[in-house]
Amino acid sequence: METSTRDRIVVAASRLLQRQGYVGTGIKQIAQEAQATLGSVYHFFPGGKEAVAVAAIKRGTEDFATLLRTALDGEDDPAEAVIACARQLADELRESGWIDGCPVTAAALETLGTDSEIQQACADALRAWEQLVRDKLLRCGFPAESARELAITVISALEGAEVTAQVTRSEEPLHVVGRQLARLVRAHQV
């Protein structure tokens, strides 16, 4: 199936954000990686680099949401679902040679303290992922407030463990966090 020019630009930007962050990624590099002209990039994204980054973050948001949904729906037990998610993240990070981390985290850290569309897209991503975990816990009978707080904890811990795994080039942080989160989830089960 042929990919549209716009989609190639978004995919290339997402990959570059994962590997180099927002600051380290240039609009010309995005065009080159997407095998598109600079004019095409500006045609689809008149707002330039920030507009491309927002689209790439939204794509990364949905990619991680798909991974999260698959892990959460693949296990009846929410604790085992959290472990499955951590395991999947570890596998994908290792397979990428430790370079394909979360484009949301990279962009968020580089734009802290700004009131940019990038920050908003990153905040929306984290809330969307928390909602997926929260919904799973609610379906499993957790009280609403426990489900909300556990979901925030799960996403925050997984994001931190992913960064740590990337830096240390080790799956261990994700596996450990997965096991500890599972214990926490089990401790709150009704």
C-alpha positions, 0 to 999 in steps of 0.5 A: 500500500502506497503511503501519502506524502503527508503520512511519510512526513509525519512518520519520518518526523515521529521517528526523528523525534524519538531518536533526536528530540525536537530541538535536534530535528530540523525541517530539512532533515524531516523532508529528506527522511520522508523523501519529500520536498521542503515545499511539500512539508510546508504545503502540508504543514504551513506552521513549519517544524512545530506543526509537523512535530504536533502531528508526529506526537499525535501519531506517536500517541496513537501508536503507544495507545495501540500497544497499550490497548493490546496489552491491556485487552490481552490480559483479564488480570489488570496486574498481568496487563501492566506486566505485558505492557512493560514487557512489550515496551522493553522488547521494542526498545531493545529491538530498536537498539535503544534509540526508538523511545517515546517521541512524546517524552522527548518533545515534552522535556525539550519544551517544558515551561512553554505554552506551545502546541507541542506541550499541549499535544504531549499533555493530551497524550499522557491523559489519553494513555492514563484514560486507557489504563483507568478504563481497564481498571474500572472494567475490573471493578476498581473504585473510580478514585483508585483507578484514576490514581493507579492509572497516573502512576502506571503511565508515569512509571512506565514513561520513566522506566522507558527513559531509564532503560534507554539510557542504561541500554537495559530492559531491566528497568521496564521489567522491574517497574512492570513487576512493581506496578503489578504488585501495586495494582494487586494491592488495590484490587477489591 
